[in-house]
């Protein structure tokens, strides 16, 4: 299995190179955005859409790949700080149809150059190129349906995003406002749903999986990156400040470790899922 984090100047070159490895019979688990929009490439958060791995045979047929070769990708790190909280609610019978999210994204998401950038000292930059588009569009595929020809985006949710860069090294925070499609659960019920949520990685006890994928904090000053980003091996989503909202139904703050859950750790967890489903295997 090849883990890819390539970011060549031309995204087409990155896409082509990943598929060159797939054509040689290698499974490619990628953190790059180059192939995320292709409807025959699964973009997976294992707690949310593990069934999207089953698009791999369609990809292999479409592209003439050998049985072992394929490309599977991770989504943008910013959405992983909150998207699983929506899935938990939908699985419990409370689908969300509108989301307003503001992300406070850590410096490490922009690489070493961003960590050492003079402009980030005691400063917040209210725009990250390309992030708002990814944050609004990628969940539509992740929450979409697997069809006979590929993955079809959902039309059941609308997301509006503002993405900012803040002077924190690791840990993406999201301020989330949501509206429920139909009935609205109580705040206590929402907390219970989150605290009891488990999915395939937990039920199958994947090595990289957090035992508790969503952690809720009652303290008004949580979650905080420095206190909570490393929870559950850096793979949990920490949530707090759940309140009723004046314009939406509820609001809350969520946090995940962008370079663990949002990058390397999430890639390993996806590979574990692909092993479990039989798409990555030994000779």
HELIX and SHEET records of a PDB file:
HELIX    1   1 UNK A   11  UNK A   23  1                                  13    
HELIX    2   2 UNK A   46  UNK A   49  1                                   4    
HELIX    3   3 UNK A   50  UNK A   55  5                                   6    
HELIX    4   4 UNK A   56  UNK A   63  1                                   8    
HELIX    5   5 UNK A   77  UNK A   81  5                                   5    
HELIX    6   6 UNK A   83  UNK A   91  1                                   9    
HELIX    7   7 UNK A  107  UNK A  110  5                                   4    
HELIX    8   8 UNK A  112  UNK A  115  1                                   4    
HELIX    9   9 UNK A  118  UNK A  120  5                                   3    
HELIX   10  10 UNK A  131  UNK A  142  1                                  12    
HELIX   11  11 UNK A  187  UNK A  196  1                                  10    
HELIX   12  12 UNK A  200  UNK A  203  1                                   4    
HELIX   13  13 UNK A  225  UNK A  228  1                                   4    
HELIX   14  14 UNK A  231  UNK A  234  1                                   4    
HELIX   15  15 UNK A  260  UNK A  264  3                                   5    
HELIX   16  16 UNK A  265  UNK A  276  1                                  12    
SHEET    1   A 3 UNK A   2  UNK A   4  0                                        
SHEET    2   A 3 UNK A  27  UNK A  30  1                                        
SHEET    3   A 3 UNK A  70  UNK A  73  1                                        
SHEET    1   B 6 UNK A 158  UNK A 165  0                                        
SHEET    2   B 6 UNK A  96  UNK A 105  1                                        
SHEET    3   B 6 UNK A 172  UNK A 180 -1                                        
SHEET    4   B 6 UNK A 250  UNK A 256 -1                                        
SHEET    5   B 6 UNK A 237  UNK A 244 -1                                        
SHEET    6   B 6 UNK A 214  UNK A 217  1                                        
SHEET    1   C 2 UNK A 145  UNK A 146  0                                        
SHEET    2   C 2 UNK A 151  UNK A 152 -1                                        
END                                                                             
